[in-house]
Amino acid sequence: MIKIAIVRDPIYLKHSNGPGHPESPERLKAIDKLLKNFPWKSRIIDIPARQATFDELAWVHDSDYIKRIEMTKERSFTMLDPDTGAAFYVFDLAVLDVIILFWVEIEDN
C-alpha cells in the first residue's frame, strides 16, 4: 500500500508571504481540515519535523549562502534581493523543509 507522508510543525503556521499569496497559515489550516475526511486517511503517516544539519544543507548550498540566510534570524525582516524577503523565522522553517525532501528521497531508494 502506498503511504502518504506529511510533515507538520507549528512553525509552518507562522509562514506568510503577505495578503492574497497562496503560501499562508490559512491554506495549511484548510488542508488539515480536508484531511480529516480524506478517503485514504489510513495511508497518511506523520513524519516528525527535524532541522537539517549544516552538512546536509551544504549538499545543495554553499556555506556562505547558508550563513547569510542564518543571519536573518537576528533581524525581524531582511531583504535578500529586490523581490525576496526573509522574516526572523525563515531559516528555521527552511531547514525543516529541506529535511522533507531528504526523507522522501531516501525512502524512495
C-alpha positions as a Markdown table, in Angstrom:
| # | Residue | x | y | z |
|---|---|---|---|---|
| 1 | Met | 0.0 | 0.0 | 0.0 |
| 2 | Ile | 1.3 | 3.4 | -0.9 |
| 3 | Lys | 1.7 | 5.7 | 2.0 |
| 4 | Ile | 1.3 | 9.5 | 2.1 |
| 5 | Ala | 3.9 | 11.3 | 4.2 |
| 6 | Ile | 3.1 | 14.6 | 5.9 |
| 7 | Val | 5.4 | 16.7 | 7.9 |
| 8 | Arg | 3.7 | 19.1 | 10.3 |
| 9 | Asp | 5.1 | 21.6 | 12.7 |
| 10 | Pro | 3.7 | 24.7 | 14.4 |
| 11 | Ile | 6.4 | 26.9 | 12.8 |
| 12 | Tyr | 4.7 | 26.4 | 9.4 |
| 13 | Leu | 1.7 | 28.3 | 10.6 |
| 14 | Lys | 4.0 | 31.4 | 11.0 |
| 15 | His | 4.9 | 31.5 | 7.3 |
| 16 | Ser | 3.1 | 34.0 | 5.2 |
| 17 | Asn | 4.1 | 35.9 | 2.0 |
| 18 | Gly | 1.5 | 38.6 | 2.6 |
| 19 | Pro | -2.2 | 39.0 | 1.8 |
| 20 | Gly | -3.5 | 37.1 | -1.1 |
| 21 | His | -0.4 | 34.9 | -1.5 |
| 22 | Pro | -1.2 | 31.1 | -1.6 |
| 23 | Glu | 1.5 | 30.3 | 1.0 |
| 24 | Ser | -0.3 | 31.2 | 4.1 |
| 25 | Pro | -1.4 | 29.8 | 7.5 |
| 26 | Glu | -5.0 | 29.7 | 6.3 |
| 27 | Arg | -4.0 | 27.3 | 3.5 |
| 28 | Leu | -2.4 | 24.9 | 5.9 |
| 29 | Lys | -5.4 | 25.0 | 8.2 |
| 30 | Ala | -7.7 | 24.3 | 5.3 |
| 31 | Ile | -5.6 | 21.3 | 4.2 |
| 32 | Asp | -5.7 | 19.9 | 7.7 |
| 33 | Lys | -9.4 | 20.3 | 7.8 |
| 34 | Leu | -9.8 | 18.5 | 4.5 |
| 35 | Leu | -7.5 | 15.6 | 5.6 |
| 36 | Lys | -9.9 | 14.8 | 8.5 |
| 37 | Asn | -12.3 | 13.3 | 5.9 |
| 38 | Phe | -9.7 | 12.2 | 3.3 |
| 39 | Pro | -10.8 | 8.9 | 1.8 |
| 40 | Trp | -7.2 | 7.4 | 2.2 |
| 41 | Lys | -6.7 | 8.8 | 5.7 |
| 42 | Ser | -5.4 | 5.4 | 6.8 |
| 43 | Arg | -2.4 | 5.8 | 4.4 |
| 44 | Ile | -1.2 | 9.1 | 5.9 |
| 45 | Ile | 1.9 | 8.9 | 8.0 |
| 46 | Asp | 3.1 | 11.8 | 10.0 |
| 47 | Ile | 6.9 | 12.4 | 9.8 |
| 48 | Pro | 8.3 | 14.3 | 12.7 |
| 49 | Ala | 10.0 | 17.6 | 11.7 |
| 50 | Arg | 13.7 | 18.0 | 12.4 |
| 51 | Gln | 16.2 | 20.6 | 11.4 |
| 52 | Ala | 18.7 | 19.7 | 8.7 |
| 53 | Thr | 22.3 | 19.9 | 9.8 |
| 54 | Phe | 24.8 | 22.3 | 8.3 |
| 55 | Asp | 26.4 | 19.5 | 6.4 |
| 56 | Glu | 23.0 | 18.4 | 4.9 |
| 57 | Leu | 22.3 | 21.9 | 3.8 |
| 58 | Ala | 25.8 | 22.1 | 2.3 |
| 59 | Trp | 24.9 | 19.2 | -0.1 |
| 60 | Val | 22.9 | 21.8 | -2.1 |
| 61 | His | 24.1 | 25.3 | -1.0 |
| 62 | Asp | 27.5 | 26.8 | -0.4 |
| 63 | Ser | 28.4 | 27.6 | 3.1 |
| 64 | Asp | 28.4 | 31.4 | 2.6 |
| 65 | Tyr | 24.8 | 31.3 | 1.4 |
| 66 | Ile | 23.8 | 29.1 | 4.4 |
| 67 | Lys | 25.4 | 31.6 | 6.8 |
| 68 | Arg | 23.8 | 34.5 | 5.0 |
| 69 | Ile | 20.3 | 33.1 | 5.4 |
| 70 | Glu | 21.1 | 32.0 | 9.0 |
| 71 | Met | 21.9 | 35.6 | 9.9 |
| 72 | Thr | 18.3 | 36.6 | 9.1 |
| 73 | Lys | 17.4 | 35.1 | 12.5 |
| 74 | Glu | 19.0 | 38.2 | 14.1 |
| 75 | Arg | 16.6 | 40.6 | 12.4 |
| 76 | Ser | 12.8 | 40.9 | 12.2 |
| 77 | Phe | 12.9 | 41.2 | 8.4 |
| 78 | Thr | 15.7 | 41.1 | 5.8 |
| 79 | Met | 15.6 | 41.8 | 2.1 |
| 80 | Leu | 17.8 | 39.2 | 0.5 |
| 81 | Asp | 17.4 | 40.7 | -3.0 |
| 82 | Pro | 14.9 | 43.1 | -4.7 |
| 83 | Asp | 12.0 | 40.6 | -4.6 |
| 84 | Thr | 12.9 | 38.2 | -1.8 |
| 85 | Gly | 12.5 | 39.0 | 1.9 |
| 86 | Ala | 13.0 | 36.8 | 4.9 |
| 87 | Ala | 11.4 | 37.1 | 8.4 |
| 88 | Phe | 13.3 | 36.1 | 11.5 |
| 89 | Tyr | 11.8 | 32.5 | 11.4 |
| 90 | Val | 12.6 | 31.7 | 7.8 |
| 91 | Phe | 15.9 | 29.9 | 8.5 |
| 92 | Asp | 14.3 | 27.6 | 11.0 |
| 93 | Leu | 11.4 | 27.0 | 8.5 |
| 94 | Ala | 13.8 | 26.4 | 5.6 |
| 95 | Val | 15.9 | 23.8 | 7.4 |
| 96 | Leu | 12.7 | 21.9 | 8.3 |
| 97 | Asp | 11.6 | 22.0 | 4.7 |
| 98 | Val | 14.9 | 20.6 | 3.4 |
| 99 | Ile | 14.5 | 17.5 | 5.6 |
| 100 | Ile | 11.2 | 16.7 | 4.0 |
| 101 | Leu | 13.0 | 16.4 | 0.6 |
| 102 | Phe | 15.8 | 14.4 | 2.1 |
| 103 | Trp | 13.5 | 12.0 | 3.8 |
| 104 | Val | 11.4 | 11.4 | 0.7 |
| 105 | Glu | 14.4 | 10.9 | -1.5 |
| 106 | Ile | 16.0 | 8.4 | 1.0 |
| 107 | Glu | 12.7 | 6.5 | 1.4 |
| 108 | Asp | 12.3 | 6.2 | -2.4 |
| 109 | Asn | 15.6 | 4.5 | -2.9 |
